[in-house]
Amino acid sequence: MPQNIETNPSNEPLLVDLRRTTGTIHNRGNLATRFELGANAAHASVDRFLYEGFRKGGASFLDEVRGNFGAAYFDKAKSCVFLARDWIGETPLHWIMSDKQLAVANSLADLRDHLGNDFAYEYVRSFPQSKYAVIEFTDDVSGPISKTARFANDGIYYNFSNACNSRLVQNESVRENARTIRRGLDECLREQLADQQKAHVLLSGGLDSFGVATVLRQSDIPVESFTLSIGKGGEDVERAEEFARQLGIKHHVLQVTKNDVLAAAKQAIAACEIYHSFNVYCAVGMLLLADALKRDDVACAFCGEGVNEALGDYRDWRIMDPCATSERILQRIDAKRMEQVSERVLYVWGQPTDRGKYNRQLGTGLAKHAGSRMFKPFLFKDISLKSPYYDRDVLASMVSITPNVLNAVGGKPGIFAAVFADDMSALNIPESLIRSSAKVRMQDASEGGANGITPILLEAGFNQQRLIEDFNDRFGANLDPVKESKRIANV
């Protein structure tokens, strides 16, 4: 349950602290020195550290913070609340302001459990990525809290679109762009591996997680990889085993059954707090992985999330429908649009808050989809999940690759061959391993969905309409299951 930050007897607003850790700041020491935050900064909570840094350096301070956080700090003396979220939204942050209180938490469930009958889904707001706000309250607390609150600051401190447009990659700069990506991954992992004795990576069988495992392999600590296998597994399990063998790292194939998948499905909506089938099905797999890692006392794992959005590597989601025994398209994707830099910016960063496609309750871009299907299920199981591709320079460098360059080098396999060329040479791994790699959906296990999560759930009746109905029941939402299902199927 969330804990009160502080309750004032004079009926000032009740402020709810984040249920779990507010995150991690990797460069805390450097920031404390540069912005002269004092000797106590090293021991301050993440939310207090961010607030004090913001008071000293404003948005310039937040712009230099490296880490993942969704933070809320109540300054009783100034009667204000400071809210901030990491640059991409890796850590979720939700809030509700009612007539009685301001409630802030990392999850919808915490808000619902804390507020009880006062919880109303339509009034939930997802705090946008790379945003900060200072909410001030007037001395008059006799009226509704929402009437006494004033947003003194409400700004974005990082412009992802500008960062991408300023470094558009033409043909002649592909090699330098690849070096920037590889260097960014190395620096990011060096920060995140500080004080760790062993690294754990989720190896799906795709290139994205293979790239992370490759960088980890070049570190000075042991690396172990984990792959989920439903029944006999599929092509992805075979690829993951080959990747691990080529890298020379210890590999675990986590075998689960159809019944395990169905049991996890009952938790999925509660864990991912979203209703889109492609996210919920993936969240089922993440819950199964998290359960297995928790049994092995793994507290932190790395994944390859973010690349598909950054490079536009999405196609129609086609699968053999186990009920109709024929091919079915679960989601249509405009692949040509996805090639465009502007479109990939939207998939990564998301729509502005004043656009119609912005989801006020869940957010937008990677913060909405990846945050729900990947990070929230692990948070649900008290395990930290990290993606090195979420580094700002890495994501901007990928998104800025123009369509003609992507096509010229052979799409994602070509980009990865350039990024990890030196690693392949040093580890004596043939480039063909990357060049021949196919796209894999984590929830499907293989092309066509054989031996995967999706057909199991569809056969059991967990279709898009049911997922929306279950979401409505759990969070008190009023989404139209029929209309929303049609909208989701045609992106």
C-alpha positions in Angstrom: 0.0 0.0 0.0 1.2 3.5 -0.6 2.3 5.5 2.4 1.4 9.1 3.2 4.2 11.5 2.6 2.7 13.7 5.3 -0.7 14.6 6.6 -1.3 18.1 7.9 -3.9 18.5 10.7 -5.2 21.6 9.1 -6.6 19.6 6.3 -4.0 20.2 3.7 -4.0 17.7 0.9 -3.2 14.1 1.7 -0.2 13.2 -0.5 0.5 9.6 -1.4 4.1 8.4 -1.8 5.2 6.0 -4.5 4.5 2.4 -3.5 8.0 1.1 -4.5 11.4 2.7 -5.1 11.2 5.9 -7.0 14.0 4.6 -9.2 17.8 4.8 -9.6 20.2 7.6 -10.4 23.4 6.4 -11.9 25.4 9.7 -11.9 24.3 10.9 -8.4 27.8 11.6 -7.2 28.8 13.7 -10.2 25.5 15.7 -10.1 25.9 16.3 -6.3 29.3 17.8 -6.9 28.6 19.9 -9.9 25.4 21.4 -8.5 26.8 21.7 -5.0 24.0 19.8 -3.3 25.9 19.2 0.0 27.2 16.2 1.9 23.8 14.7 2.6 22.9 14.4 -1.1 24.5 11.0 -1.3 22.1 9.5 1.3 18.9 11.4 0.3 16.0 9.5 -1.2 15.7 9.7 -5.0 12.7 12.0 -4.8 14.4 14.3 -2.3 17.6 14.3 -4.4 15.8 15.2 -7.6 13.8 18.0 -5.8 16.9 19.6 -4.3 18.8 19.3 -7.6 15.8 20.9 -9.4 15.8 23.8 -6.9 19.4 24.4 -7.5 19.7 23.9 -11.3 16.1 23.8 -12.6 15.5 21.9 -15.8 19.2 22.0 -16.6 19.8 19.7 -13.6 17.1 17.3 -14.7 18.4 17.2 -18.2 21.7 15.8 -16.9 20.2 13.1 -14.7 20.9 9.6 -15.9 18.6 6.9 -14.5 15.0 5.7 -14.3 12.6 7.3 -11.9 9.0 8.4 -11.3 9.3 10.7 -8.3 7.0 12.8 -6.0 8.3 15.0 -3.2 6.2 17.0 -0.8 7.8 20.2 0.5 5.7 21.0 3.6 7.4 24.3 4.3 6.5 25.6 0.8 3.2 23.7 0.6 4.1 22.3 -2.8 4.6 19.0 -4.5 7.4 18.2 -7.0 6.7 15.6 -9.7 9.3 14.3 -12.2 9.7 11.3 -14.5 12.7 10.0 -16.3 13.4 11.1 -19.8 11.6 8.2 -21.6 9.2 7.0 -19.0 10.9 3.8 -18.0 9.4 4.1 -14.5 5.6 4.7 -14.5 4.0 7.5 -12.6 0.3 8.0 -12.2 -1.7 10.6 -10.2 -5.2 11.6 -9.3 -6.3 15.0 -7.9 -9.7 15.0 -6.3 -11.6 17.4 -4.0 -10.0 15.6 -1.0 -6.4 14.8 -2.0 -3.6 14.4 -4.5 -2.6 10.8 -4.8 0.6 9.7 -6.6 1.8 6.2 -7.3 3.8 4.0 -9.6 0.8 2.0 -10.5 -2.9 2.2 -11.1 -3.4 -0.6 -8.7 -1.9 1.4 -5.8 -4.1 4.4 -6.5 -7.2 2.1 -6.7 -6.3 0.2 -3.5 -5.5 3.4 -1.6 -8.5 5.4 -2.7 -11.1 2.7 -2.6 -14.5 4.0 -3.6 -12.9 7.4 -4.4 -10.9 5.9 -7.3 -12.2 6.8 -10.7 -10.2 5.6 -13.7 -11.3 8.5 -15.9 -9.6 10.9 -13.5 -6.3 9.1 -13.5 -3.4 10.9 -15.3 -0.2 9.4 -16.5 2.7 11.8 -15.8 4.5 12.3 -19.2 8.0 11.2 -19.7 10.8 13.8 -19.4 8.3 16.2 -17.6 8.4 18.0 -14.3 5.8 19.9 -12.4 5.6 21.9 -9.2 2.1 22.0 -7.8 1.5 24.7 -5.3 -1.4 24.8 -2.8 -2.9 28.0 -1.5 -3.4 28.7 2.2 -7.1 28.4 1.8 -7.9 24.7 2.3 -11.5 25.0 3.2 -12.6 24.3 -0.4 -11.9 21.4 -2.8 -8.2 20.6 -3.1 -8.4 20.7 -6.9 -9.5 24.3 -6.7 -6.6 25.4 -4.4 -3.8 23.8 -6.5 -1.7 25.7 -9.1 0.8 24.3 -11.5 3.7 26.7 -11.0 6.0 24.8 -13.3 4.9 22.4 -16.0 7.6 21.7 -18.6 9.5 19.3 -20.8 13.3 19.2 -20.1 14.3 17.0 -23.1 13.2 17.4 -26.7 13.6 14.0 -28.3 12.3 15.0 -31.7 14.9 17.8 -32.0 17.6 15.4 -30.9 16.7 13.0 -33.7 16.3 15.6 -36.4 19.6 17.2 -35.5 21.5 14.0 -36.3 19.7 12.6 -39.3 21.9 9.8 -40.6 22.8 9.9 -44.3 24.7 7.2 -46.1 28.2 8.6 -45.4 27.6 8.7 -41.6 26.4 5.2 -41.0 29.7 4.0 -39.6 30.0 6.9 -37.2 26.4 6.4 -36.2 27.1 2.7 -35.4 30.0 3.7 -33.2 27.8 6.2 -31.3 25.2 3.4 -30.7 27.9 0.9 -29.5 29.6 3.5 -27.4 26.3 4.5 -25.8 25.4 0.9 -25.0 28.8 0.4 -23.4 28.6 3.5 -21.2 25.0 2.8 -20.2 25.8 -0.8 -19.1 28.9 0.3 -17.3 26.8 2.6 -15.1 24.1 0.0 -14.6 26.5 -2.8 -13.8 28.2 -0.9 -11.0 28.7 -3.1 -7.9 27.0 -6.1 -9.6 28.8 -9.4 -9.3 26.8 -11.1 -12.2 24.7 -9.9 -15.1 21.4 -11.5 -16.1 19.9 -11.0 -19.6 16.6 -12.1 -21.1 17.6 -13.7 -24.4 14.5 -13.9 -26.7 16.1 -15.2 -29.8 16.0 -11.9 -31.5 18.8 -9.4 -32.4 17.8 -6.8 -29.8 18.5 -9.0 -26.7 21.5 -10.6 -28.5 23.0 -7.1 -28.8 22.7 -6.5 -25.1 24.1 -10.0 -24.3 27.1 -9.2 -26.6 27.9 -6.0 -24.7 27.5 -7.7 -21.4 29.8 -10.5 -22.6 32.5 -7.9 -23.1 32.3 -6.8 -19.4 34.4 -8.2 -16.6 31.6 -10.1 -14.8 29.9 -13.5 -15.5 26.8 -13.4 -17.7 23.8 -15.7 -17.6 20.9 -15.7 -20.1 17.3 -16.8 -19.8 14.9 -17.9 -22.5 11.2 -18.8 -22.1 10.0 -22.0 -23.8 6.4 -23.1 -24.0 6.2 -26.8 -24.5 8.6 -27.9 -27.2 9.6 -24.3 -27.8 10.0 -22.8 -31.3 12.5 -21.1 -33.6 13.2 -18.4 -31.1 14.4 -20.9 -28.5 16.7 -22.5 -31.0 18.1 -19.1 -32.0 18.6 -18.1 -28.4 20.5 -21.2 -27.6 22.8 -20.6 -30.6 23.4 -17.0 -29.6 24.4 -18.1 -26.1 26.7 -20.8 -27.5 28.4 -18.3 -29.8 28.8 -15.9 -26.9 30.0 -18.5 -24.5 27.6 -17.6 -21.7 25.6 -19.8 -19.4 22.1 -20.3 -20.7 18.9 -21.3 -19.1 15.8 -22.5 -21.0 12.8 -21.9 -18.8 10.2 -24.6 -19.7 6.6 -23.7 -19.0 3.4 -25.5 -19.9 0.0 -24.4 -21.4 -1.4 -24.4 -17.9 1.3 -22.1 -16.7 0.5 -19.7 -19.5 -3.2 -19.7 -18.6 -2.5 -19.2 -14.9 -0.3 -16.2 -15.7 -3.0 -14.8 -18.0 -5.2 -14.3 -15.0 -2.6 -12.0 -13.5 -1.7 -10.2 -16.7 -4.2 -7.3 -16.7 -3.4 -6.7 -13.0 0.4 -6.6 -13.7 0.6 -4.7 -17.0 -2.4 -2.4 -16.4 -3.2 -2.1 -20.1 -5.6 -3.9 -22.4 -4.0 -4.1 -25.9 -3.6 -7.8 -26.8 -0.1 -7.4 -28.1 0.9 -6.0 -24.7 -1.1 -8.3 -22.5 0.2 -11.4 -24.3 3.7 -10.2 -23.9 3.1 -9.4 -20.3 2.1 -13.1 -19.7 5.5 -14.1 -20.9 7.2 -11.5 -18.8 5.4 -12.7 -15.7 6.5 -16.2 -16.3 10.1 -15.1 -16.8 9.9 -12.9 -13.6 8.6 -15.9 -11.6 11.5 -18.0 -12.7 14.1 -15.4 -12.0 12.6 -14.7 -8.6 13.0 -18.4 -7.7 16.7 -18.0 -8.6 17.0 -14.8 -6.4 17.7 -12.6 -9.4 16.9 -9.0 -8.5 17.8 -7.3 -11.8 17.8 -8.3 -15.4 18.5 -6.7 -18.8 16.4 -6.9 -21.9 16.5 -5.6 -25.5 13.3 -3.5 -25.4 13.1 -0.3 -27.6 14.8 -1.2 -30.9 11.7 -2.2 -32.9 10.1 1.1 -32.3 13.4 3.0 -32.9 14.0 1.3 -36.3 10.4 0.8 -37.3 10.8 -3.0 -37.3 7.1 -3.9 -37.2 4.9 -5.7 -39.7 1.4 -7.1 -39.7 0.8 -9.4 -36.8 -0.3 -12.6 -38.6 -1.0 -15.9 -36.8 -2.7 -19.2 -37.4 -5.9 -18.8 -35.5 -6.3 -22.0 -33.4 -10.1 -21.6 -33.3 -10.7 -21.0 -37.1 -7.6 -23.0 -38.2 -6.8 -20.3 -40.7 -4.4 -17.3 -40.9 -5.6 -14.2 -39.0 -4.3 -10.7 -38.8 -4.4 -9.5 -35.2 -2.9 -6.1 -35.9 -2.3 -4.2 -39.2 0.8 -2.1 -39.5 1.6 0.5 -42.1 5.2 -0.6 -42.7 6.0 2.2 -45.0 4.9 4.8 -42.5 7.0 3.0 -39.8 10.1 3.6 -41.9 9.8 7.4 -41.6 11.8 9.1 -38.9 8.8 11.3 -37.8 6.7 8.2 -37.3 9.4 6.4 -35.3 9.7 9.4 -33.1 6.0 9.0 -32.3 6.4 5.3 -31.6 9.3 5.9 -29.2 8.5 9.3 -27.7 4.7 9.4 -28.2 2.1 11.9 -29.1 1.9 15.3 -27.4 -0.5 15.5 -24.5 -2.8 17.8 -26.5 -3.2 15.3 -29.4 -6.2 13.0 -29.7 -4.2 9.8 -29.6 -2.6 10.6 -26.2 -3.9 8.3 -23.6 -4.4 10.3 -20.4 -4.5 7.3 -18.1 -1.7 5.2 -19.6 0.6 7.7 -21.4 2.0 7.3 -24.9 4.9 5.8 -26.9 7.4 3.5 -25.3 6.2 4.7 -21.9 2.8 3.4 -22.6 3.4 0.1 -24.5 6.8 -1.1 -23.4 6.4 0.2 -19.9 3.3 -1.8 -19.5 4.2 -5.1 -21.3 7.8 -5.2 -20.0 8.6 -3.1 -17.0 5.3 -3.2 -15.0 5.1 -7.0 -14.9 8.7 -7.2 -13.5 7.8 -4.4 -11.0 4.7 -6.5 -10.1 7.1 -9.2 -9.1 9.6 -6.9 -7.4 12.4 -7.4 -10.0 14.2 -4.5 -11.7 14.2 -4.7 -15.5 16.6 -2.5 -17.5 17.0 -1.8 -21.2 20.3 -0.3 -22.4 18.6 0.8 -25.6 16.7 3.4 -23.6 19.9 5.4 -23.4 19.1 8.8 -24.9 21.9 8.9 -27.4 21.4 5.3 -28.4 17.6 5.7 -29.1 18.1 9.1 -30.9 20.9 7.6 -33.0 18.7 4.7 -34.1 15.6 6.8 -34.8 17.6 9.3 -36.8 18.6 6.7 -39.4 16.7 7.7 -42.6 14.7 5.2 -44.6 17.1 5.1 -47.5 19.9 4.2 -45.2 17.9 1.5 -43.5 17.0 -0.1 -46.8 20.5 0.3 -48.2 22.2 -1.6 -45.3 19.5 -4.3 -45.1 17.3 -3.1 -42.3 17.8 -4.0 -38.6 20.2 -6.9 -39.4 22.4 -4.5 -41.4 22.4 -1.9 -38.6 23.3 -4.5 -36.0 26.1 -5.9 -38.2 27.6 -2.4 -38.3 27.1 -1.7 -34.6 28.6 -5.0 -33.4 31.2 -5.5 -36.1 34.2 -5.2 -33.7 32.5 -7.5 -31.1 31.8 -10.2 -33.8 35.5 -10.1 -34.8 36.8 -10.2 -31.2 34.5 -13.1 -30.2 35.0 -14.9 -33.5 31.3 -14.9 -34.3 30.3 -15.0 -38.0 28.4 -11.9 -39.3 26.0 -14.3 -41.0 24.5 -15.0 -37.5 23.2 -11.4 -37.5 22.5 -11.1 -41.2 20.3 -14.2 -41.3 18.3 -13.4 -38.1 14.5 -13.1 -38.5 12.0 -11.0 -36.6 10.5 -12.7 -33.7 7.5 -11.7 -31.5 8.3 -12.7 -27.9 4.6 -13.7 -27.4 4.5 -16.0 -30.5 7.7 -18.0 -30.1 8.1 -18.5 -33.9 6.8 -17.2 -37.2 3.1 -18.0 -37.5 2.8 -18.2 -33.7 3.4 -22.0 -33.4 4.2 -23.1 -29.8 3.7 -19.6 -28.5 1.6 -17.7 -25.9 -0.8 -16.1 -28.4 -2.5 -19.3 -29.8 -2.9 -20.7 -26.3 -4.6 -17.5 -25.1 -6.8 -17.1 -28.2 -7.9 -20.8 -27.9 -8.9 -20.1 -24.3 -11.0 -17.1 -25.2 -8.5 -14.3 -24.2 -9.3 -12.3 -27.3 -9.1 -8.5 -27.6 -12.7 -7.9 -26.6 -12.4 -10.0 -23.5 -9.2 -8.3 -22.4 -10.9 -4.9 -22.6 -13.9 -6.3 -20.6 -11.5 -7.7 -17.9 -9.6 -4.3 -17.8 -13.0 -2.5 -17.3 -13.9 -4.8 -14.5 -10.5 -4.4 -12.7 -10.0 -0.7 -13.0 -13.6 0.6 -13.4 -13.0 1.9 -16.9 -15.8 2.3 -19.4 -14.1 1.4 -22.6 -16.3 0.1 -25.4 -15.0 -3.4 -26.0 -16.3 -3.7 -29.6 -15.2 -0.2 -30.9 -11.9 -0.3 -29.0 -11.0 -3.8 -30.4 -11.6 -2.5 -34.0 -9.4 0.5 -33.4 -6.5 -1.5 -31.9 -6.6 -3.9 -34.8 -6.0 -1.1 -37.3 -3.0 1.0 -36.3 
